Amino acid sequence: MRPYISARHRHREGKSGISLTPRGCRKTTAIVFSIILRVSSLKLELHHSLYSSRSSQILRKFSSSDCVQCGHRRAWAARSAFGKGDSIAMRITSGTDCNVIPTLNFETHHRSGEGFKARDSGVRVFKPCDARERHCPPEKEKLHCLIPAPKGYSTPFPWPKSRDYVHYANVPYKSLTIEKAVQNWVQYEGDVFKFPGGGTMFPQGADAYIDELASVIPIADGTVRTALDTGCGVASWGAYLLKRNVLAMSFAPRDSHEALSAVCFRKSVPACLIPWTSNGGMYMIEVDRVLRPGGYWVLSGPPINWKTYYQTWNRSKDELQKEQRRIEELAELLCWEKKYEKGDIAIWRKKINANSCRRKNDLSVKMCKGADADNVWYKKTQLCITPYPVVKSLDEVAGGKLKKFPDRLFSVPPRVSGGSLPGVTVEAYQEDNKLWKKHVNAYKKMNKLISSGRYRNIMDMNAGFGGFAAALESPKLWVMNVVPTISKKNTLGIIYERGLIGIYHDWCEAFSTYPRTYDLIHASGLFSLYQNKCKTEDILLEMDRILRPEGTVILRDDVDVVNKIRKIVSAIYEIGSRGVGI
C-alpha cells in the first residue's frame, strides 16, 4: 500500500499548531500512511459468555447533562437524538433526587472543586473537571471524578448526517463560527453546527478537491487506504474520503480557536499550522518516517501558489519563494518526486526504495543509525532520515507491497510474512483472525446495535493484530486501534498494513482526545495487562470520560479480573443501590 500524506498548510501569523500528542512525542509507527494531507452513570447490561478462561461483559452507559450531583445517587439523563435507550435512561433518572446546576462552565479547568464522595469508592464527583483536554497530573493532584455532559447534550446524528451536522449543545463553542467565518468551515443554524464541506480550502467543495487529487493519486481502486490529515480544520477532507473507502487520521491544532478535534469526532470522523521548513525540516522528516514507500504527500496552501496570494497572506514574494524553494530541496533530500503542481495543490510521491533514490549531499541532515523507527513513545523527534527497509531488486517495494483494500484486511501483512516481528508467525496471525471473527459474531448476538450503525466511533483499547476491528469492518463504523506501550509485541505496523488506523498509548495516562468521543469501547485483556501497573479505577474513569452517553463497553478478560471490575464499577456508580442490578 502506498501511504498518502496530504498537508493542508493554513497560514496564521505567529502561530504554529501541534497535534493532540504531547509536545515532542510521537504516537504512531513508521511507514504506515498511503497519503498525508497537510493542510455518567452506568447500567451494566450483563451478557455472560465464557471462552476458555475469559469472561465477556457488555456495559451500557446512560448519561444526562440535566443532573450533575445527586448526593449518594447519580444519574445523568439526556434526550437522545437517535432515540435508542431514552426510556431506560429517563426511568433511572426519574427515581433519583438530583440538584441541578444550571451555570456549569465547561471550559478547561485544572483545579479541583467541592465533591461528594461516592459510597464504597474513592471516586468524587467534581464540578467541573478538566472537561476539555487530556491532562496528566501527578498522582497527588489527580481528580478522581466523572465528567458531566454539557447541558442539553444529545446523541450525535447517525452517519452520514453527522458528517454535515453536529448538535451545538454537544460542542458549545460558538466562537468557531466567528473566528472561522471568513473561511466558511462551519455555520451556526438554529441548534446545530452545519459543515458546508467547502470553505476557503475547498472552494468547489471537498468532493471536487478529492477528484483533483484522484487524477494523480490512485484513490479509487483501493491502492490508497490510510491517510493522515495534518491540518484537518473540521475534518471535511477526511469525512468526504470515507465514502471512497479511504480512512483518514485527522489532526487539529491546539491554538486559539476551540476544540477543532472535538468537532471532528462529533462528526464521526477519526481525529495544523505547520511551518514545514522550520527546525531544519524536522516536520517533513517526521512525515517521511510515517509515509510508506510509494506514498504521496499533498501540500495545499502557503507557500503553494504564492504568486497569486502573497498579498492576501501579507507576506513578501521573496519570503514565500524562499520557503517553497526550501520545501523543494527537503523533498528531494527525502527522495520524494514531484508529480503535480497546479493552482493551490502540489503533490510529491516517495520513491519505492533506496535504490531508486539519488540524494544530494546535505550535511545538515543525516541518516538515522541504530534506532528502531517504530520505538517512538515519548521519544524526541530526531533530525535524521529514517532509512528504507532493505530490498533485493530495483523494482521491489521497500517493506513489502500491500494488496489493494479490502483484500489486504485479511491477507498476511508483510511484517508478518517477512518475519520482522519476532515471535509472530503466519499461523498465529491467521488463527487470531479466526478467533476474532468468532468473538465478534458472539458480540453481535449479545448486542444487536453493533451491526445497526448506532455505534460509529469505536475504540479497541488493546488491539493486538487488529483482529477485532477487521472482523467489524463496515462503512457504518471505524475503529481506533490502540497498542499499549507496555505490550510485549509492537503490532501497530501490522494494524496499518491491514488498512486500519491506530496509535500507541499508555493507559496509566489520559488518552489524547476529548470527552464523549466513542460510542463503543472494547477492552480485551487490558486489565490483566495493567495489573500492578496503575489503578484499575483510574483506567475505568478514563473510559467513562471518553465514552458517549448511552455508549457501550465490552470487557473481555480473565474471570477473576472481570469480577473485580464489576465490584469497582458498582462502587463508583452505585448501580446496586438504585435497584438497577448487575
N, C-alpha and C positions, 0 to 999 in steps of 0.2 A: 504494500500500500504506500502511496505517496502522501506524505503529510502535506497539508495545505495550510500555510500560515499567512494570514492576511493582517495587515496592520493599518487601521484607520488612524492616522495621526491628526488629532484635533488640536490646533494651536490655542494656547491660552497664555497670555503674557505672564511670566513669573511663576507659572505653575508646572509642576511635573507630577503626574499621577502615578500611583503604585497600586498593585493588586491588593487583594484582601490578605495575601500572605504576609506574615510579619516581616519587617524590614530586613533585607539582607538574607532572607531564607528562600529556599526553593522547595516546591512540593510535588514536582512531577518528575518522572523518569526521562531518560534520554530517548531521542529519535522515535517519537510517538505520534506526531501530528502529520496529517496529509496536507492541510492548508493552515496557514496562520494569517489572520487578518489583523492588521494594525489599526488601524484606526481604533385553670388547668386541673381539673380533677379528672382522674382516670377511672373508667369502669373496666375491669378485667373480664372480657368475654373469653372464658377459658375453653379451649378445644384441646384436649389432651391426646396426643398420639405418640407412641414410643417407637423410635427407630434405634435398635440395639440399645445402647445405654443413654441415648439422647432423648430429651423431652422438648416438645414444641408447644409453645403457647402463643396465642394471639391476644393482644391487649388493645383496647379501643379507647381513645381519648375524647372526652366531651368537654367543651370549654365555652366560656362566655365572657364578654367584656363588662357586662352589666353588674357583675358581682365580683369583688376582689377579695374582701375579707369576711369570713363568716365565723369568727371565733374558732371553735374547735371543729367546725364543719364548713367545708368549702365546696362550691360548685359554680362553675362558670358556664353560662348558657348563652348561646347566640343563635339567632335565626340563620339558618344555612341557606345560601343562595342555591345550593344543589338540591336540598330538601331531605336528604337521607340522614336519619339519626336525630332529627329535630325533636320528635316526640319523646324519645328516651331522655335526651339532654334536658328538655323542659320539665319532664317528670321528676328527674333528680333534683333540679333546682327548686321546684315548687315546694319541696318539703324541707327546704333549708333556709334558716334565717341568715340574711346577708346584709351587711352595711354597705350601701352603695356609695362609692367615692366618685362624684362626677367630675372632679377637677384634676384627675391624674395627668401628669406631664410625662409623655413617653419619649422625651429626648434622652440622650445619653446621660447617665448618672454613674459616678464612681464612688458614691457614698452610701452607707447603709442607712436604713430608716427604722422606725419603730416596727416591731414584728410581733406576731402571735406564734408562740411555739406550738407546733402540732404534737398531739399526744403520741408518746412512744416513739418519737423520732427527733433527730437534731435539726429538722428542716424548719425554716422560718419563712413566713410569707411577708415579703418586704414590699414597700411602696415608695418609689418604683425600684427596679433592679436592673441597671445596666442594660436596658431593653433593646438597644440597637446593635451594639458592636461586640465582637469577640473580645474577651477580656480575661487575662490570665494573671490574677493577683497571687501573691504568696499565700500560703495555707492559712495564716492567721487573719488575713484580710478577705478571705472568700465569703461571699454572701450565699448562704445555703437557702436559696429561695426559688420560688416559681414565678415565671413571667406571665402577667395577665395580658390577654389580648386587648387591643385598643377598643374603646367604646364603639359599639356598632359593628364590630367585626362580622364579616360574612364569609362563608366558604367561597373560595375563588370560583370563577366561572369555569365550566368544563372546557377542555381543549376541543376545537381550536379557537373558541371565542375568547379564551384567556390570553391568546396572543395579542388581541386588539383592545381588550378592556380589562381594567383592574378596579375593584371597589376602592374608592377614595379612603374609606374608613380603615382599610387594611394597610395602607401606606399613606398615613395622613401628613404628607409633606407637600403642601400646595406650592411651596417655593420652586418646585421642579418646573411648574408651568410658567413661572416668572423668569427665573434665571435662564431657562432654555427656550423662551418664547421665540426668539429670533431663529433658532434652529428648527423649530416646529417638530420636536421629537414627541411631545406629549401635549394633550389638550385636556382641560378640565370641563366636563359636561355633566351637569346635574350632580349625581353622587358617584360618578365613576371617572377614572382617567381613561382617555382614548388615545391610542397609539396609531398615528396615520400610516406608519410603515414607510415613511419617506423622509421628510425634513431636508436640511441643507446637505447632508451626506448622500442622500438618495433622492435627488430632485425629481426623478422619473419613477420613484418607488423602489423598494427593496428588490422586487422581482426583476425589474429591468436591470438593476445593478448586478444581480447574480447571473442574469443571462449574458451580460457582457463578460463577466469572469469565465463563464462556461464556454465562451468562444475560444478560450486559451487553455483552460484547466478542465480535465476530464471529470466533471462533476456528475454527469447524468448516468454513467454506466457502472457506478459502484467502485471505481478506482479510488476516488476520494471518499472517505467515510468520516474521519475525525478532523475537526478544525479548531483552531484557537483564535478567539477574537480578543485582541489585547487592548481594545478601546471601545467597549461594547455599547456605550451610551445606554439606551434602554433595550438593547439586545434584539433590535429588529433584524439585523443580518442573521444572527443565529436562529431566530424564530422562523424566518422565511426559508432558511436552509433545510429545516426539518422536513418539510414536505417533499424535499428532494433526497431524502434519506441520508442526509449528512448531519452529524451530531456535533454541535459546536460547544466548546467550553468558553464561556464569556466572562471576561474580567472587567470590572468597572473601577474607576479611580476613586481613591479616598481624597476628595477635595471639598470645596465649599458647597457644592450642590449636594443635596441629601440623598443617601440611600439608593443610589442607582442600581446596585446589585440586588437590593431588596426588591426593586421593581422587576428586575429580570426574573427572579424566582416567582414573584406573584403572577408573572405572565406564563409561568410553567416552562421556562427556558433554562437549560443548565447554565450559571454564572459562576485608552489611557493617554493620558497626555504624556507620551514617552519621547524624551529627547534622544533620538536614536544614535546620534554621533557623540554623545557625552560619555565621559569616563572611559575614553579610549575605545569606544564602540562596544562596551560591555553588554548593552542590551541586545544588540544584534547578534553578538556571540552567544548569548543565552538562547535566543531564538534558534540559532543554528544547532544548539545542543539538543533541543526537543524536536527539531524538524527532521523528518525522515529523509534518507537519500532518495532523490527523485521528487521530493515535495516542493510546495510552492509558497512563496512569501508575497503577499499583496500589500502594497502601500498606497493608500488613497488619502490625500490631504497634504498639508505642508511637508516638504517643500515642492511636492509634485505640482506641476503647472504654475510655478511661481511667477512666470511672466504675466499671467492673467490676473493673479490675486495678490501680488506683493503690496499694492496699496490698501486693499481690504484687510490684509493681515498686519498693516502698519510696520512692515519690515523692509529693509533695503534690498535692492536687487543683488548687490554684491554678497550680502549675508546669506540670502537664500540660495544663490548659485553655489557658494562655497559649501553650504550644508548638503545640497544634493550631490555635489562632486564627492564629498567625503562618504556619503552613503554608497555611491557607486564603487568607490575604492574598497570599502569594507565588504561589499557584496562580492567583489572579485576575489578578495582575500579569503573569503569563506567558500569559494567555489560555487557561487550562485551565478547562473547565466540569465541575463535579462532577456525576457521573452516578449514583453509588451509594454508600451507606454503610449497612452492616448488620453487626452483630457486630464482628468484628475486621478487616473489609475496607472500604476506601474506594477509589473509582475516579474518576479525572478523565480527561477527553478534551480533547486540544489542538485548538483551532479550526483550520479548514482553510486560512484565510488571514487576512491582517491586516485586511481589510475587515470581517470578521465579529467583530473584536476591539474591545472598548471598554475600554481600560485606564484605571485611575485614575492620577492623577499621583503618582509616588513619587520624590522627589529622590534617594533613596539608590541607585537603580538606573537606569542609562541604557541606551540602545540602542547596540550596538557600531557603530562607524563606521570605514570604510576598511580593514577587516580581512577576509581570506579565512577564512571559518568552517571550511574544511577544512584549513587550514595550521596544524596543532596540534602537530607533533612537537617535543618539548622546549620548548613554549611554556607559560608560566604561565597558569592559568585567570584570565580577566578577569571583574570584577564588572560585566558588561554583558550585555544580552539580544541574542541573535542575531536579526537581522531576518528575517521571512518573505521568500521569493522573491516577486517582483512578479507579480501576476495581472491579468487584463483584465476579469474579471467576478466577481460576488459569490459564485457557486457553483463557481468554479474552484479546484481543489486546488493550493495553492502548491507549486511544484517539480514538478508533474505527477502525474496519477493513475496508479497502478500497476494492472496486471491482477492477477487473483487467481492464487495459486500452484496448479498448476505452470506455467500459461500464461506467467507473467512470466519464467520461466527463459530462454526463447529469444526473447521479444519484445524490441523495441528499447527500451532504458531511456530515460526522459525526459531524462536528462543527455546522452544521445547524440542523440536526435531534436531536442532543443531547442538543440543546438549549444553547450552550456555548457562543454564541454571542447575547447579549441582543437586542431585537427588530427585530431580523431576524427570520422569520418563514419559514416553508417548502413551504407554499403557495406563499409567497413573492419571494422566490428563484425560484420557478417554473415559476411564472409569468415573472420574469426578463429574464429567458431563452427564453420564447416565444417572448418577446418584441425584444430581440437582434437578434433572427432569422429573424424577420420581417425587422429590420433595415438593417441587413447585406444583405439581398436579395435586398433591395432598393439600397444600395451602389453598388452592383454588376451590377444593371441595369444602374446606372449613369456612372460607370467606368468599362468597360469590362476587363481592365487589372488586376483587383483584382483576378480574377479566372484563369489568364493565366500563373502564375508563374513569372510574371515580378516583383512583389513585394515579396521579400524573407524575409527581415528583417523588422518586423512591430512592432510598439510600440503603446500601449494604455496608454495614459497619466493619465487617471482617470478610472481605470479598474473595480472598484466595485467588483462584484462577478466573473468577468472574462467572462461574457456572450458574449462580442464581440469576444474575442479570441476563445471561444468554438464554436461559430457559424461559424467562419472562418476556423476551424481546417482542415488542409490538409498537406500531405507530402511535398507540394510545398512551405510551409512557416512556420515561427514560430513567436510568439508574446511575446514581453517583456511587462508584465502587471505591471504597476506602481500604487501603492497605495499611494496617497498623505498623508503626515504625519498629515495634518490638517483635514483629512476626519473624519466624525462623527463615522464611524464604521471601525474597523480594519479587513479588509476582506482578507488579504494576505494569511492567513492559509487556507481559503476556496479555493483560487485560486490554491494552491499547492495540496489540496486534490482532485481537479478535474484533476490532471495530467498536469497542466500548470506551468509555472515559472513566477516569478515576484520579485519585490523589493520595498522597501519604498523609498520615495523621497519627498523633499520639493521643489516645482517648483519656489520658490523665489531664489533658488541656481542653480548653474550649475549642469547638470546631469553628473554622473561619467562615461563618455565614450568619445571617440574621435570624431572629426568632420566627417561628411558624413558616419554615421553608419547605418541609417534606410532608407528604401525605401518608407515606408508609415507610417505616424503618425496620430493617431486617438485621438481626444480630445473631450470628451462628458461632458458637464457641468463643464469643468475645469476652464474657465474664470469667470463663476459665483462664483465658489468656492473660487477663489483667489481675488475677488473684495475687494478692500481696504486692501489687504494683501501685495501686491507688484505691481510694474508697469507692465501693460499689455505688453508694448513694450519689456521689458526685457525677458518675457516668450517667446514672438514671436521670438526674436533674438536667444534665446537658441534653439528653434525649428529649426530655419534656420541652426544653426551650426551643428546639428546632423542629418539633413535631407540631403540625397544624391541629387546631381544634377539630374533633371528630376523626383525627388520624388514627392509624393503627400501627402497633409494634408487634413484630413476630420474633420471639425469642427461641433459639434452639441451643440447648446446652446440656451438660450432664444434669441428671435429675436432681441431685442434691443442690446444685448451683441454682437451678430454676426455682426450687422450693425456697431457697434463701431470698431470692429476688422477690418472690411473692410476698414474703413477710415484710420486706423493706418497703415495697410499693404500698402494701396495706397500711403500714405505719405512716408513710408520707401523705397518702391521700385519704386515709381514714374511711375507706370504702365500706369496710365491715360495719363501722359504727352507724352508717346510714341504712344498713339493711340491704345494700345492693348485692353483696355477696361476691365471692371469688370462686 
